[in-house]
Structure formats: C-alpha cells, structure tokens
C-alpha cells in the first residue's frame, strides 16, 4: 500500500485503536512509522510480558 498522507493514516489507526479497544506492541527495531502508532516498544520478552498485563480486547503484536 502506498500512503501519501501519513498523518491521516496515523489518525485512522488511532481512531481504530480506540473503537476496538486495541493496543499495538512493536519491536524496537521496527520502522519509525510503526513505532509512532505503537503503544509499547521493546524486545520480544518485554512485549510478551506487557501483553499479559494490558487491558485491551485486541492486542496487535
């Protein structure tokens, strides 16, 4: 997918996260665009630990 307006895409992702009660967990080495919308950054172990305690209906890893 080619995205011309990253701020519009970021707003859409943030809206969907609210609507779906979702969180995004991202590895620290992912692209900056992914990190910008992530709720938590870390390595695999840290993200796995975080996923166990997060209060969300949807967890995107």
Gaussian input, Z-matrix of N, CA and C with variables (Angstrom, degrees):
# hf/3-21g

backbone

0 1
 N
 C     1     B1
 C     2     B2     1     A1
 N     3     B3     2     A2     1     D1
 C     4     B4     3     A3     2     D2
 C     5     B5     4     A4     3     D3
 N     6     B6     5     A5     4     D4
 C     7     B7     6     A6     5     D5
 C     8     B8     7     A7     6     D6
 N     9     B9     8     A8     7     D7
 C    10    B10     9     A9     8     D8
 C    11    B11    10    A10     9     D9
 N    12    B12    11    A11    10    D10
 C    13    B13    12    A12    11    D11
 C    14    B14    13    A13    12    D12
 N    15    B15    14    A14    13    D13
 C    16    B16    15    A15    14    D14
 C    17    B17    16    A16    15    D15
 N    18    B18    17    A17    16    D16
 C    19    B19    18    A18    17    D17
 C    20    B20    19    A19    18    D18
 N    21    B21    20    A20    19    D19
 C    22    B22    21    A21    20    D20
 C    23    B23    22    A22    21    D21
 N    24    B24    23    A23    22    D22
 C    25    B25    24    A24    23    D23
 C    26    B26    25    A25    24    D24
 N    27    B27    26    A26    25    D25
 C    28    B28    27    A27    26    D26
 C    29    B29    28    A28    27    D27
 N    30    B30    29    A29    28    D28
 C    31    B31    30    A30    29    D29
 C    32    B32    31    A31    30    D30
 N    33    B33    32    A32    31    D31
 C    34    B34    33    A33    32    D32
 C    35    B35    34    A34    33    D33
 N    36    B36    35    A35    34    D34
 C    37    B37    36    A36    35    D35
 C    38    B38    37    A37    36    D36
 N    39    B39    38    A38    37    D37
 C    40    B40    39    A39    38    D38
 C    41    B41    40    A40    39    D39
 N    42    B42    41    A41    40    D40
 C    43    B43    42    A42    41    D41
 C    44    B44    43    A43    42    D42
 N    45    B45    44    A44    43    D43
 C    46    B46    45    A45    44    D44
 C    47    B47    46    A46    45    D45
 N    48    B48    47    A47    46    D46
 C    49    B49    48    A48    47    D47
 C    50    B50    49    A49    48    D48
 N    51    B51    50    A50    49    D49
 C    52    B52    51    A51    50    D50
 C    53    B53    52    A52    51    D51
 N    54    B54    53    A53    52    D52
 C    55    B55    54    A54    53    D53
 C    56    B56    55    A55    54    D54
 N    57    B57    56    A56    55    D55
 C    58    B58    57    A57    56    D56
 C    59    B59    58    A58    57    D57
 N    60    B60    59    A59    58    D58
 C    61    B61    60    A60    59    D59
 C    62    B62    61    A61    60    D60
 N    63    B63    62    A62    61    D61
 C    64    B64    63    A63    62    D62
 C    65    B65    64    A64    63    D63
 N    66    B66    65    A65    64    D64
 C    67    B67    66    A66    65    D65
 C    68    B68    67    A67    66    D66
 N    69    B69    68    A68    67    D67
 C    70    B70    69    A69    68    D68
 C    71    B71    70    A70    69    D69
 N    72    B72    71    A71    70    D70
 C    73    B73    72    A72    71    D71
 C    74    B74    73    A73    72    D72
 N    75    B75    74    A74    73    D73
 C    76    B76    75    A75    74    D74
 C    77    B77    76    A76    75    D75
 N    78    B78    77    A77    76    D76
 C    79    B79    78    A78    77    D77
 C    80    B80    79    A79    78    D78
 N    81    B81    80    A80    79    D79
 C    82    B82    81    A81    80    D80
 C    83    B83    82    A82    81    D81
 N    84    B84    83    A83    82    D82
 C    85    B85    84    A84    83    D83
 C    86    B86    85    A85    84    D84
 N    87    B87    86    A86    85    D85
 C    88    B88    87    A87    86    D86
 C    89    B89    88    A88    87    D87
 N    90    B90    89    A89    88    D88
 C    91    B91    90    A90    89    D89
 C    92    B92    91    A91    90    D90
 N    93    B93    92    A92    91    D91
 C    94    B94    93    A93    92    D92
 C    95    B95    94    A94    93    D93
 N    96    B96    95    A95    94    D94
 C    97    B97    96    A96    95    D95
 C    98    B98    97    A97    96    D96
 N    99    B99    98    A98    97    D97
 C   100   B100    99    A99    98    D98
 C   101   B101   100   A100    99    D99
 N   102   B102   101   A101   100   D100
 C   103   B103   102   A102   101   D101
 C   104   B104   103   A103   102   D102
 N   105   B105   104   A104   103   D103
 C   106   B106   105   A105   104   D104
 C   107   B107   106   A106   105   D105
 N   108   B108   107   A107   106   D106
 C   109   B109   108   A108   107   D107
 C   110   B110   109   A109   108   D108
 N   111   B111   110   A110   109   D109
 C   112   B112   111   A111   110   D110
 C   113   B113   112   A112   111   D111
 N   114   B114   113   A113   112   D112
 C   115   B115   114   A114   113   D113
 C   116   B116   115   A115   114   D114
 N   117   B117   116   A116   115   D115
 C   118   B118   117   A117   116   D116
 C   119   B119   118   A118   117   D117
 N   120   B120   119   A119   118   D118
 C   121   B121   120   A120   119   D119
 C   122   B122   121   A121   120   D120
 N   123   B123   122   A122   121   D121
 C   124   B124   123   A123   122   D122
 C   125   B125   124   A124   123   D123
 N   126   B126   125   A125   124   D124
 C   127   B127   126   A126   125   D125
 C   128   B128   127   A127   126   D126
 N   129   B129   128   A128   127   D127
 C   130   B130   129   A129   128   D128
 C   131   B131   130   A130   129   D129
 N   132   B132   131   A131   130   D130
 C   133   B133   132   A132   131   D131
 C   134   B134   133   A133   132   D132
 N   135   B135   134   A134   133   D133
 C   136   B136   135   A135   134   D134
 C   137   B137   136   A136   135   D135
 N   138   B138   137   A137   136   D136
 C   139   B139   138   A138   137   D137
 C   140   B140   139   A139   138   D138
 N   141   B141   140   A140   139   D139
 C   142   B142   141   A141   140   D140
 C   143   B143   142   A142   141   D141
 N   144   B144   143   A143   142   D142
 C   145   B145   144   A144   143   D143
 C   146   B146   145   A145   144   D144
 N   147   B147   146   A146   145   D145
 C   148   B148   147   A147   146   D146
 C   149   B149   148   A148   147   D147
 N   150   B150   149   A149   148   D148
 C   151   B151   150   A150   149   D149
 C   152   B152   151   A151   150   D150
 N   153   B153   152   A152   151   D151
 C   154   B154   153   A153   152   D152
 C   155   B155   154   A154   153   D153
 N   156   B156   155   A155   154   D154
 C   157   B157   156   A156   155   D155
 C   158   B158   157   A157   156   D156
 N   159   B159   158   A158   157   D157
 C   160   B160   159   A159   158   D158
 C   161   B161   160   A160   159   D159
 N   162   B162   161   A161   160   D160
 C   163   B163   162   A162   161   D161
 C   164   B164   163   A163   162   D162
 N   165   B165   164   A164   163   D163
 C   166   B166   165   A165   164   D164
 C   167   B167   166   A166   165   D165
 N   168   B168   167   A167   166   D166
 C   169   B169   168   A168   167   D167
 C   170   B170   169   A169   168   D168
 N   171   B171   170   A170   169   D169
 C   172   B172   171   A171   170   D170
 C   173   B173   172   A172   171   D171
 N   174   B174   173   A173   172   D172
 C   175   B175   174   A174   173   D173
 C   176   B176   175   A175   174   D174
 N   177   B177   176   A176   175   D175
 C   178   B178   177   A177   176   D176
 C   179   B179   178   A178   177   D177
 N   180   B180   179   A179   178   D178
 C   181   B181   180   A180   179   D179
 C   182   B182   181   A181   180   D180

   B1=1.4409
   B2=1.5262
   B3=1.2877
   B4=1.4566
   B5=1.5222
   B6=1.3053
   B7=1.4591
   B8=1.5148
   B9=1.3144
   B10=1.4528
   B11=1.5156
   B12=1.3136
   B13=1.4508
   B14=1.5263
   B15=1.3277
   B16=1.4620
   B17=1.5185
   B18=1.3213
   B19=1.4665
   B20=1.5259
   B21=1.3167
   B22=1.4669
   B23=1.5291
   B24=1.3126
   B25=1.4605
   B26=1.5271
   B27=1.3158
   B28=1.4639
   B29=1.5314
   B30=1.3154
   B31=1.4673
   B32=1.5252
   B33=1.3115
   B34=1.4661
   B35=1.5346
   B36=1.3186
   B37=1.4666
   B38=1.5192
   B39=1.3262
   B40=1.4670
   B41=1.5331
   B42=1.3281
   B43=1.4673
   B44=1.5224
   B45=1.3174
   B46=1.4640
   B47=1.5227
   B48=1.3200
   B49=1.4665
   B50=1.5253
   B51=1.3255
   B52=1.4711
   B53=1.5240
   B54=1.3295
   B55=1.4639
   B56=1.5262
   B57=1.3056
   B58=1.4639
   B59=1.5277
   B60=1.3355
   B61=1.4651
   B62=1.5248
   B63=1.3233
   B64=1.4620
   B65=1.5212
   B66=1.3158
   B67=1.4602
   B68=1.5205
   B69=1.3226
   B70=1.4564
   B71=1.5171
   B72=1.3293
   B73=1.4560
   B74=1.5270
   B75=1.3186
   B76=1.4612
   B77=1.5207
   B78=1.3082
   B79=1.4579
   B80=1.5279
   B81=1.2981
   B82=1.4632
   B83=1.5185
   B84=1.3272
   B85=1.4611
   B86=1.5310
   B87=1.3356
   B88=1.4611
   B89=1.5255
   B90=1.2871
   B91=1.4685
   B92=1.5233
   B93=1.3097
   B94=1.4690
   B95=1.5288
   B96=1.3194
   B97=1.4624
   B98=1.5312
   B99=1.3116
   B100=1.4634
   B101=1.5236
   B102=1.3138
   B103=1.4585
   B104=1.5247
   B105=1.3200
   B106=1.4657
   B107=1.5303
   B108=1.3164
   B109=1.4663
   B110=1.5286
   B111=1.3229
   B112=1.4673
   B113=1.5218
   B114=1.3187
   B115=1.4563
   B116=1.5225
   B117=1.3301
   B118=1.4585
   B119=1.5173
   B120=1.3270
   B121=1.4632
   B122=1.5182
   B123=1.3271
   B124=1.4533
   B125=1.5131
   B126=1.3328
   B127=1.4568
   B128=1.5313
   B129=1.3174
   B130=1.4674
   B131=1.5204
   B132=1.3183
   B133=1.4619
   B134=1.5256
   B135=1.3192
   B136=1.4687
   B137=1.5274
   B138=1.3173
   B139=1.4640
   B140=1.5251
   B141=1.3182
   B142=1.4639
   B143=1.5227
   B144=1.3202
   B145=1.4649
   B146=1.5211
   B147=1.3239
   B148=1.4624
   B149=1.5241
   B150=1.3181
   B151=1.4672
   B152=1.5257
   B153=1.3162
   B154=1.4626
   B155=1.5218
   B156=1.3177
   B157=1.4641
   B158=1.5266
   B159=1.3012
   B160=1.4576
   B161=1.5309
   B162=1.3253
   B163=1.4627
   B164=1.5258
   B165=1.3282
   B166=1.4598
   B167=1.5194
   B168=1.3296
   B169=1.4600
   B170=1.5229
   B171=1.3359
   B172=1.4598
   B173=1.5238
   B174=1.3216
   B175=1.4618
   B176=1.5237
   B177=1.3184
   B178=1.4665
   B179=1.5149
   B180=1.3066
   B181=1.4588
   B182=1.5055
   A1=108.45
   A2=116.99
   A3=122.10
   A4=107.63
   A5=115.29
   A6=120.52
   A7=108.34
   A8=115.69
   A9=119.86
   A10=111.81
   A11=117.39
   A12=120.91
   A13=108.67
   A14=116.09
   A15=119.58
   A16=112.24
   A17=118.16
   A18=118.90
   A19=110.60
   A20=117.04
   A21=120.73
   A22=110.46
   A23=116.96
   A24=120.97
   A25=110.50
   A26=116.94
   A27=120.56
   A28=110.37
   A29=117.71
   A30=121.51
   A31=111.05
   A32=116.78
   A33=120.91
   A34=110.50
   A35=116.85
   A36=120.66
   A37=110.24
   A38=117.45
   A39=120.98
   A40=111.00
   A41=116.92
   A42=120.89
   A43=110.42
   A44=116.93
   A45=120.51
   A46=111.77
   A47=117.14
   A48=119.81
   A49=110.33
   A50=116.85
   A51=120.20
   A52=111.13
   A53=116.58
   A54=121.18
   A55=112.41
   A56=117.13
   A57=122.28
   A58=112.96
   A59=117.13
   A60=121.67
   A61=109.04
   A62=114.81
   A63=122.05
   A64=110.96
   A65=114.86
   A66=121.35
   A67=108.17
   A68=114.80
   A69=121.27
   A70=108.06
   A71=115.41
   A72=122.57
   A73=106.76
   A74=117.44
   A75=120.46
   A76=111.32
   A77=115.02
   A78=119.94
   A79=109.69
   A80=115.65
   A81=121.16
   A82=112.71
   A83=118.51
   A84=121.65
   A85=113.17
   A86=117.50
   A87=119.58
   A88=110.26
   A89=115.19
   A90=121.19
   A91=110.58
   A92=117.17
   A93=120.96
   A94=113.17
   A95=117.27
   A96=120.54
   A97=111.12
   A98=116.67
   A99=121.14
   A100=109.40
   A101=116.57
   A102=120.85
   A103=111.42
   A104=116.90
   A105=121.08
   A106=112.59
   A107=117.82
   A108=120.41
   A109=112.62
   A110=116.39
   A111=120.31
   A112=110.37
   A113=115.15
   A114=121.13
   A115=111.17
   A116=116.25
   A117=121.82
   A118=109.33
   A119=116.20
   A120=123.03
   A121=108.67
   A122=116.15
   A123=119.28
   A124=111.60
   A125=115.05
   A126=119.73
   A127=108.35
   A128=116.41
   A129=120.25
   A130=112.59
   A131=117.18
   A132=120.06
   A133=111.09
   A134=117.08
   A135=120.63
   A136=111.20
   A137=117.00
   A138=120.17
   A139=111.32
   A140=117.14
   A141=120.53
   A142=111.12
   A143=116.25
   A144=120.59
   A145=109.87
   A146=116.67
   A147=121.11
   A148=110.79
   A149=116.96
   A150=121.06
   A151=111.78
   A152=117.33
   A153=120.67
   A154=112.29
   A155=117.41
   A156=119.63
   A157=114.29
   A158=117.55
   A159=120.03
   A160=110.03
   A161=115.85
   A162=121.78
   A163=108.45
   A164=116.10
   A165=121.18
   A166=109.05
   A167=114.99
   A168=120.27
   A169=111.38
   A170=115.93
   A171=121.87
   A172=108.22
   A173=116.00
   A174=121.35
   A175=107.45
   A176=115.97
   A177=121.75
   A178=107.40
   A179=116.62
   A180=121.96
   A181=108.46
   D1=132.94
   D2=175.84
   D3=-97.45
   D4=125.81
   D5=-179.05
   D6=-110.93
   D7=121.57
   D8=179.88
   D9=-93.27
   D10=-28.52
   D11=-177.12
   D12=-122.62
   D13=91.88
   D14=-175.84
   D15=-67.58
   D16=-31.52
   D17=179.43
   D18=-67.58
   D19=-36.34
   D20=176.87
   D21=-66.23
   D22=-41.03
   D23=178.18
   D24=-65.63
   D25=-41.45
   D26=178.43
   D27=-61.55
   D28=-43.60
   D29=177.67
   D30=-60.96
   D31=-40.70
   D32=179.59
   D33=-64.94
   D34=-42.60
   D35=178.40
   D36=-63.28
   D37=-44.97
   D38=179.84
   D39=-61.95
   D40=-39.14
   D41=178.09
   D42=-64.53
   D43=-44.86
   D44=179.32
   D45=-64.56
   D46=-36.86
   D47=177.08
   D48=-60.94
   D49=-42.36
   D50=178.35
   D51=-66.02
   D52=-46.88
   D53=-177.40
   D54=-62.58
   D55=-37.87
   D56=-175.33
   D57=-96.72
   D58=0.78
   D59=-173.98
   D60=50.41
   D61=56.75
   D62=-174.96
   D63=-114.39
   D64=153.41
   D65=172.01
   D66=-128.51
   D67=152.09
   D68=177.85
   D69=-114.57
   D70=124.40
   D71=175.11
   D72=-106.91
   D73=126.76
   D74=-175.68
   D75=-129.57
   D76=143.20
   D77=174.75
   D78=-68.02
   D79=149.91
   D80=-177.36
   D81=-64.85
   D82=-17.60
   D83=-177.57
   D84=-98.75
   D85=7.64
   D86=177.78
   D87=-73.62
   D88=168.29
   D89=-179.03
   D90=-60.07
   D91=149.37
   D92=179.26
   D93=-56.07
   D94=-32.95
   D95=179.51
   D96=-64.80
   D97=-36.08
   D98=177.82
   D99=-72.24
   D100=-44.44
   D101=179.13
   D102=-59.68
   D103=-33.11
   D104=-177.65
   D105=-64.75
   D106=-28.45
   D107=-179.81
   D108=-104.03
   D109=-3.39
   D110=-179.28
   D111=-74.30
   D112=147.48
   D113=175.72
   D114=-87.87
   D115=-29.49
   D116=-179.94
   D117=-141.69
   D118=140.31
   D119=176.20
   D120=-118.85
   D121=147.34
   D122=175.91
   D123=171.25
   D124=-172.67
   D125=174.17
   D126=-87.19
   D127=178.59
   D128=-175.07
   D129=-58.22
   D130=-42.95
   D131=-178.91
   D132=-65.05
   D133=-48.46
   D134=-179.10
   D135=-60.98
   D136=-40.06
   D137=179.94
   D138=-69.31
   D139=-37.00
   D140=177.31
   D141=-64.29
   D142=-41.67
   D143=177.71
   D144=-64.14
   D145=-44.22
   D146=-179.99
   D147=-62.61
   D148=-40.44
   D149=-178.70
   D150=-60.40
   D151=-30.21
   D152=-179.44
   D153=-70.23
   D154=-26.60
   D155=-173.99
   D156=-110.41
   D157=-1.19
   D158=-177.16
   D159=-77.27
   D160=142.66
   D161=179.24
   D162=-99.80
   D163=88.45
   D164=-178.36
   D165=-149.99
   D166=153.94
   D167=175.88
   D168=-82.38
   D169=-28.58
   D170=-178.05
   D171=-129.75
   D172=131.20
   D173=176.10
   D174=-121.60
   D175=117.38
   D176=177.27
   D177=-99.19
   D178=121.69
   D179=-174.65
   D180=-111.96

